[in-house]
Amino acid sequence: RNKLQLIRVPVLVVAGTADRFAHPGAVNWGFRVMTSQDKTFLLLGREYGQLDNYSHLGLILGVHAKEEGFPRIFEWLEERTPNFDVWGKF
């Protein structure tokens, strides 16, 4: 936590509204501390238009993670790496 302000590379922080391991408020605090000029906070849950309230593991293994979370992550990556086809790797 003491060195988050040293992060300068592009950062995508993903959190789930039902995460009890990494509470969204704590994750958001860490996000705000980072000083990267290119940073994005993605909170997934029903109140943000998703079908589920995502838990810690649900962000990866959830029933709808492949349709709701992964595309947003891949889009973020492809915006920053135009010659890298993320979708072709999935």
Buried (B, 14 or more C-beta within 10 A) or exposed (E): EEEBEEBEEBBBBBBBBBBEEBBBEEBBEBBEBBEBEEBBBBBBBEEEEBEBBBBBEBBBEBEBBEEBBBBBBBEBBBEEEEEEEBEEEE
